[in-house]
């Protein structure tokens, strides 16, 4: 059972059995994202996002479900220990 306190996505992937290669790919997808804004109708120079995924990224739902599974397991464990 995965139990994390202040854990990261990489820790979750590791605990779920993902190999280092896969974890690096996911990390790379999260760290290389750049965006550009429209200012007065003209695109500005692209800049690197601090964190997260771009809107509509197909990877987003899968990563969300992994983190939701961690929350589910934490809540189940807390209920079993009588914290609820």
N, C-alpha and C positions, 0 to 999 in steps of 0.2 A: 504494500500500500504506500502510495506517495504521500508523505507528510512534509510540507514545507512551511517555513516561517520566513517571510521576506525573500522567497525564492525567485529565481529568474526563469525566463523561458528556456534558456540553455539547460538549467538544472532539471526542469520538467522533462525536456527531450531526453536528457541523459538517463533519468530515472525510468522513463518509458522504454528504454532500450535502443534508442537511436544511436547509430554509429557516429564517430567523430566527424566523418566526411559529411554526413547529412546535416549535423549540427552546424558545421562551418558554412554549408550552402544556405541554410536558413538565416544564419547570422549575416552573411554577405547580402542576402536579399533585403534584410532590414537596414543595413548600414549604407547601401549605395544609392538609396532613393534620393532623387533631386526633384525640385518643383520650380515652376516659374509662375509668376502672377501677372495678370493683366492690369496695367496702370494706365488709366485714360485710354483704354482700348488697345494699347500696345504691350506686347510681352516684355517683361523685364529680364535681366540676366538670371539664368537658373542658379539656384542655391541648394545646398545640401540640407536635407531635413535632419533635425536633431534626433528624432526617434520615430518609430512607428512605420506604418505602411501607407501608401498612397490610397486615396479613395477608390474603391472598386477593385483593389488588388485581389486576384483569385486565391491567394494564399491566406488572406485574412480570416475567412470562416473556419478554416482548419486549425489555425493557431488559437482562435477564440475557443473552439471546442476543447482543445487540449487544456487550456487554462480553466475552462468551466469544469472539466473533469477533476482538476485539482481542488477547486472550490467545493465540488460535490463531496469529494472524499474527506475534506477537512470538516465540513458540516456533519457528515455521517459519523465521523470519529468523535466530534464534540457532543453529538446527541447520545452516542453510546457511553460516553463518560459522564453524562448527566449535566452538561453545561447548559442545555436547553430545557 
